[in-house]
Amino acid sequence: MSLFAIKSCQLEEIDHLITLSKETYYQAFKAFNTRENMDHYVKKAFSKEQFLAEMRDQHTSFYFGIVTSNEMNLSLITASG
C-alpha cells in the first residue's frame, strides 16, 4: 500500500519545482505543439524570476504530491481576494 502526502513547496526547493514543472508541461503538451513553440513558452513561463514572483504572492501556493518517498505531481493554487 502506498502512502500519499501533500507538501508545501518552499523557496529553497524552487529549482526542483521548476524542473518538475517543465517536465510536466512537456509531457502534457508535446503532442499538440512544436518543440520550438514549447521552448519559447517554457523560457518565459518557467523562469526562476517568474516562479519567485509567484511564490512571493500571498495568494499563490505550490504543493508537491508525494507517493511514499517519490514525487508524483505538483499543484499551483491561486486565491484571488
N, C-alpha and C positions, 0 to 999 in steps of 0.2 A: 504494500500500500504506500502510495506517495503522499507526502505532506506538502501542503501548499501554504505559502505565506506572501503577504504583501508588505513591501518595504519602501519607505520613502527614500527617494534619491537625494543624496547630499552633494554639496558643491564639490567636495573632493572626489566624487565619482563621475564628474562631468565627462571626462574622456571616455569612460566606459559607456555612458549614456549616449554620447554622440556615435560611437562605433555601433552600438546595438540599434540605434535609430536608423542609421544609414543602411545597415544590413536588412532591417525590416522593410524599409522603403523600397530598396532594390528588389527584394523578393516579392513584394506585393504588386509592384507596378511594371516589372521588366517586360511582361508580355504585351503591354499596352503602349510603350514608349520606346523611342530610340535611346541608345546609350548616351548619345550627345545631349539630348534633352534632359535626361535624368541627371547627368553630371552637372549640367548648368543649374538645375534646380537645387541639387544637393549642396553645391558650393555656397549658395545663398542661404537656404533654409536650415542647413545643418552646420552652420559655422559656430565656432566656440563663442563668438560675440553674441550671436542670436540666442544660443542656449543660456548664456549668462544673464542676458536681459530677461528672458522668460523665467528663469529660476529666481531672479530677484523680485519679480512681480508677486505681490502678496496674494493675488487671485489665481496663481498658477502653481500647480504641484505636479511633480513627476514621481511615478512609482515603478518599482520592479516587481514583477510577479515571479516568485521562486518556487520551483518544484524540487523537493528535497534540497540539494545544495546547488542546483543548476538554474541559471536564469532562464526564464521562459518567455517573458513578454515585458512590455513596458506600456505605461499609460500616461497620458497627459490630461490633467483635469484643470479646466479654467472656469472660474466662477466670476461672473460679472456682477457688479454691485454698485 
